[in-house]
Amino acid sequence: MAAAALLRRTASFHGGSAWGLRLCLAPRRRLTHDAGRPDGDNANGSAWTGFLLGERAVLRVRGSDSASFLSGLLTNELPLPGPGYGTTPPSSRACYAHFLNVQGRTLYDVILYRLPEDGVDSAVGFFLECDISVADTLQKHLMFYRIRRKVEVELCQEMGAWAMLPSTPGAHRALPLQEKAEGATILAADPRTACMGWRLLTLRESSALHLVPGSQRGDLRDYHKHRYRQGIPEGVQDLPPGVALPLESNLAFMNGVSFTKGCYIGQELTARTHHMGVIRKRLFPIHLCGPLPADGIASGTSVLTEAGKVAGKFRASEGDVGLALLHTDTIKGPLYIKTSENGHVALTASVPDWWPKATK
């Protein structure tokens, strides 16, 4: 189980700031959690490590037509409606999805958060967490398809995203998360996989260290290393717009696609690939061995087998861990990358423990 409970209470939004936000206070309630942990030492005994995701931005989509509007653009079902008191199922407050182009290739990866609806007259609303480098482009993409629908799309510069990961195995049991609804706060289990912990949206002047007792500030590089070890792509560096294919990017493994929902842009190729059951390439976690070039390895660099045949393409890395799109029948053999200095960097690919057993 990814989590035993989600948000008990989030803030209400009725106007009062530039994008219609009014801060609210709510009683504290306890959250429980059972998820994977990042690697590393925890010298000060903190149960949680918070990573401020400065590379992520938040858009708000609201209006009476926002649910049907987003459903026609996204690969996944939307988060379920419900009161902000944790009575909905654990995965209902947030979901993971991709926006695709008409050729069925990924444009933007997002985590969606459904806002609580206070009464029958309140507007349906969603937060979309995305790569900050494409926030303006995504906003224009949404406005292009809005046409005459009753939908508003706003860039929420006041909001920031945090990743919350247990600092050490079992630490979260000793000190469970304590919800604090101080301002606009949404806390939800990461919908992609349990080993990615929790996601926290809050005002930028707020600190996860204040909202989550027993937490410490983490180095963002450690967050990227953790997700690369788990094989989790995030943002345009890992998922190049118009290049990455959603199923090769393990979207189905990360609970990011529904094969039973209505039509959406790019559905045809995704559905056909799924029903054919043939995915010859996937994004795999990789470990780089040996001295790395000073200027790094360029995204798209070919990964070669011992015989010199192309096994796939390098995507991104942090230190000696990263992601590569590889042919599935080549990952068990020796692989390497030619560098600009005419050297070789050996790499090994692995299959994450959380993947379905049929793929291992």
Summary of the structure (lengths in Angstrom):
residues: 360
radius of gyration: 20.6
end to end distance: 20.8
largest distance: 65.4
contacts: 1180
relative contact order: 0.17
helix: 16%
strand: 29%
